[in-house]
């Protein structure tokens, strides 16, 4: 499924960006937190989307039926 591969690629890119921010010695901790917060929010959303797509790929819904994602999610 192509969307899954795109999301995995985006997650890998976000990890690299977060790592580069962490390794940047010119930034103090507050600046690092402020720079990483939107990236970590994006990562959380992409991770949930990836989990949902993988669930749907493994458990495709019947025609004209709800997908059942809300039953699958723990949060």
N, CA, C and O of each residue as an XYZ file, in Angstrom:
300
protein
N       0.855     -1.170      0.000
C       0.000      0.000      0.000
C       0.902      1.235      0.000
O       1.696      1.435      0.920
N       0.773      2.049     -1.028
C       1.671      3.200     -1.181
C       1.575      4.214     -0.051
O       2.608      4.720      0.387
N       0.374      4.538      0.444
C       0.323      5.515      1.542
C       1.124      5.080      2.766
O       1.717      5.915      3.450
N       1.143      3.795      3.040
C       1.904      3.294      4.186
C       3.390      3.573      3.995
O       4.069      3.987      4.935
N       3.894      3.352      2.797
C       5.314      3.602      2.523
C       5.634      5.098      2.627
O       6.697      5.472      3.121
N       4.725      5.940      2.166
C       4.940      7.389      2.264
C       4.967      7.842      3.721
O       5.785      8.680      4.101
N       4.078      7.289      4.529
C       4.043      7.658      5.945
C       5.301      7.176      6.652
O       5.864      7.901      7.472
N       5.747      5.969      6.346
C       6.989      5.463      6.952
C       8.175      6.345      6.572
O       9.053      6.602      7.397
N       8.199      6.798      5.350
C       9.268      7.696      4.894
C       9.199      9.035      5.626
O      10.223      9.575      6.045
N       7.996      9.560      5.774
C       7.820     10.834      6.494
C       8.233     10.698      7.957
O       8.832     11.614      8.521
N       7.919      9.573      8.567
C       8.325      9.342      9.960
C       9.846      9.274     10.087
O      10.414      9.803     11.042
N      10.492      8.637      9.146
C      11.960      8.566      9.167
C      12.563      9.961      9.012
O      13.547     10.291      9.672
N      11.972     10.778      8.139
C      12.449     12.155      7.961
C      12.262     12.974      9.236
O      13.138     13.753      9.614
N      11.121     12.797      9.896
C      10.884     13.520     11.151
C      11.888     13.105     12.214
O      12.379     13.948     12.964
N      12.196     11.817     12.286
C      13.191     11.348     13.258
C      14.546     12.004     13.012
O      15.241     12.383     13.955
N      14.916     12.137     11.743
C      16.194     12.787     11.408
C      16.180     14.255     11.817
O      17.177     14.770     12.324
N      15.050     14.929     11.598
C      14.957     16.342     11.982
C      15.051     16.510     13.488
O      15.743     17.404     13.974
N      14.353     15.650     14.233
C      14.400     15.719     15.697
C      15.826     15.454     16.182
O      16.319     16.147     17.072
N      16.476     14.470     15.609
C      17.850     14.153     16.001
C      18.789     15.325     15.720
O      19.668     15.619     16.530
N      18.611     15.992     14.587
C      19.479     17.127     14.268
C      19.249     18.280     15.239
O      20.190     18.991     15.591
N      18.018     18.467     15.669
C      17.734     19.512     16.665
C      18.391     19.148     17.991
O      18.988     20.003     18.645
N      18.282     17.893     18.385
C      18.884     17.462     19.654
C      20.401     17.617     19.652
O      20.996     17.938     20.680
N      21.015     17.393     18.518
C      22.465     17.463     18.422
C      23.000     18.880     18.213
O      24.210     19.099     18.270
N      22.127     19.823     17.977
C      22.529     21.203     17.748
C      22.908     21.853     19.081
O      22.038     22.173     19.891
N      24.190     22.040     19.299
C      24.678     22.593     20.560
C      24.462     24.101     20.680
O      24.634     24.666     21.761
N      24.091     24.749     19.595
C      23.865     26.193     19.630
C      22.522     26.537     20.277
O      22.311     27.675     20.697
N      21.615     25.562     20.360
C      20.291     25.802     20.922
C      20.266     25.408     22.393
O      20.839     24.392     22.787
N      19.591     26.227     23.200
C      19.404     25.836     24.594
C      18.192     24.900     24.671
O      17.517     24.674     23.666
N      17.920     24.364     25.845
C      16.859     23.366     25.983
C      15.486     23.915     25.609
O      14.690     23.204     24.995
N      15.197     25.147     25.960
C      13.907     25.744     25.628
C      13.738     25.871     24.120
O      12.671     25.574     23.583
N      14.785     26.311     23.443
C      14.728     26.436     21.985
C      14.555     25.062     21.329
O      13.827     24.921     20.346
N      15.226     24.065     21.880
C      15.070     22.712     21.350
C      13.645     22.216     21.536
O      13.057     21.638     20.623
N      13.090     22.446     22.730
C      11.702     22.040     22.987
C      10.744     22.720     22.028
O       9.852     22.080     21.473
N      10.929     24.018     21.834
C      10.045     24.769     20.943
C      10.173     24.312     19.492
O       9.187     24.302     18.756
N      11.367     23.939     19.085
C      11.579     23.477     17.708
C      11.041     22.062     17.510
O      10.554     21.725     16.431
N      11.129     21.238     18.549
C      10.714     19.847     18.411
C       9.223     19.621     18.600
O       8.685     18.649     18.070
N       8.544     20.482     19.332
C       7.127     20.261     19.639
C       6.280     20.035     18.391
O       5.556     19.041     18.338
N       6.332     20.910     17.380
C       5.497     20.643     16.189
C       5.898     19.358     15.460
O       5.048     18.676     14.887
N       7.177     19.033     15.484
C       7.628     17.799     14.834
C       7.095     16.569     15.553
O       6.685     15.598     14.918
N       7.104     16.616     16.880
C       6.609     15.482     17.647
C       5.089     15.349     17.533
O       4.557     14.240     17.577
N       4.395     16.471     17.389
C       2.951     16.421     17.153
C       2.660     15.788     15.796
O       1.749     14.970     15.669
N       3.430     16.164     14.792
C       3.273     15.560     13.464
C       3.553     14.060     13.533
O       2.847     13.257     12.922
N       4.582     13.698     14.277
C       4.950     12.288     14.396
C       3.821     11.491     15.043
O       3.511     10.381     14.612
N       3.213     12.059     16.074
C       2.115     11.365     16.744
C       0.950     11.119     15.787
O       0.365     10.036     15.770
N       0.621     12.131     14.995
C      -0.479     12.008     14.036
C      -0.132     11.001     12.948
O      -0.962     10.168     12.586
N       1.089     11.073     12.424
C       1.496     10.132     11.384
C       1.558      8.697     11.908
O       1.213      7.760     11.189
N       1.990      8.524     13.142
C       2.048      7.193     13.733
C       0.648      6.611     13.870
O       0.433      5.439     13.563
N      -0.306      7.417     14.327
C      -1.683      6.946     14.452
C      -2.269      6.612     13.085
O      -2.970      5.612     12.932
N      -1.979      7.450     12.094
C      -2.460      7.198     10.737
C      -1.868      5.904     10.187
O      -2.569      5.114      9.554
N      -0.583      5.692     10.428
C       0.071      4.465      9.986
C      -0.582      3.246     10.631
O      -0.869      2.260      9.951
N      -0.813      3.312     11.928
C      -1.459      2.194     12.627
C      -2.848      1.930     12.058
O      -3.230      0.776     11.863
N      -3.604      2.990     11.791
C      -4.945      2.844     11.239
C      -4.905      2.202      9.852
O      -5.696      1.306      9.559
N      -3.989      2.658      9.001
C      -3.886      2.090      7.656
C      -3.451      0.628      7.684
O      -3.949     -0.192      6.912
N      -2.521      0.310      8.578
C      -2.087     -1.077      8.692
C      -3.228     -1.964      9.198
O      -3.382     -3.103      8.757
N      -4.019     -1.433     10.121
C      -5.183     -2.180     10.612
C      -6.178     -2.410      9.480
O      -6.682     -3.519      9.304
N      -6.457     -1.357      8.714
C      -7.412     -1.483      7.619
C      -6.898     -2.419      6.527
O      -7.680     -3.129      5.895
N      -5.600     -2.419      6.311
C      -5.029     -3.323      5.322
C      -5.190     -4.775      5.774
O      -5.479     -5.653      4.962
N      -5.004     -5.020      7.061
C      -5.126     -6.377      7.598
C      -6.583     -6.800      7.793
O      -6.907     -7.985      7.716
N      -7.462     -5.820      8.047
C      -8.879     -6.099      8.314
C      -9.759     -5.199      7.453
O     -10.376     -4.270      7.976
N      -9.832     -5.447      6.160
C     -10.636     -4.570      5.296
C     -12.116     -4.639      5.674
O     -12.639     -5.723      5.934
N     -12.789     -3.495      5.707
C     -14.205     -3.492      6.073
C     -15.053     -4.097      4.957
O     -14.681     -4.071      3.784
N     -16.181     -4.630      5.348
C     -17.130     -5.151      4.363
C     -17.730     -3.973      3.604
O     -17.774     -2.860      4.128
N     -18.193     -4.203      2.375
C     -18.807     -3.106      1.617
C     -19.977     -2.470      2.380
O     -20.787     -3.162      2.997
N     -20.041     -1.154      2.322
C     -21.105     -0.366      2.960
C     -21.174     -0.546      4.468
O     -22.241     -0.403      5.065
N     -20.046     -0.857      5.083
C     -19.983     -1.014      6.535
C     -18.916     -0.073      7.096
O     -17.940      0.228      6.408
N     -19.087      0.394      8.337
C     -18.036      1.230      8.935
C     -16.745      0.439      9.082
O     -16.762     -0.788      9.178
N     -15.633      1.153      9.098
C     -14.325      0.489      9.122
C     -13.988     -0.114     10.477
O     -13.188     -1.047     10.536
N     -14.561      0.377     11.559
C     -14.315     -0.192     12.880
C     -13.053      0.289     13.555
O     -12.631     -0.299     14.551
N     -12.438      1.338     13.046
C     -11.198      1.850     13.651
C     -11.415      2.270     15.095
O     -10.546      2.042     15.937
N     -12.553      2.877     15.399
C     -12.785      3.367     16.764
C     -12.795      2.218     17.777
O     -12.435      2.425     18.935
N     -13.193      1.034     17.372
C     -13.172     -0.123     18.278
C     -11.749     -0.626     18.486
O     -11.413     -1.156     19.545
N     -10.917     -0.453     17.460
C      -9.537     -0.928     17.489
C      -8.641     -0.057     18.348
O      -7.759     -0.565     19.040
N      -8.857      1.256     18.311
C      -7.987      2.195     19.021
C      -8.139      2.055     20.524
O      -9.232      1.823     21.040
N      -7.027      2.202     21.208
C      -7.028      2.126     22.660
C      -7.287      3.480     23.313
O      -7.794      3.539     24.433
N      -6.939      4.581     22.615
C      -7.112      5.903     23.236
C      -8.287      6.644     22.669
O      -8.568      7.768     23.085
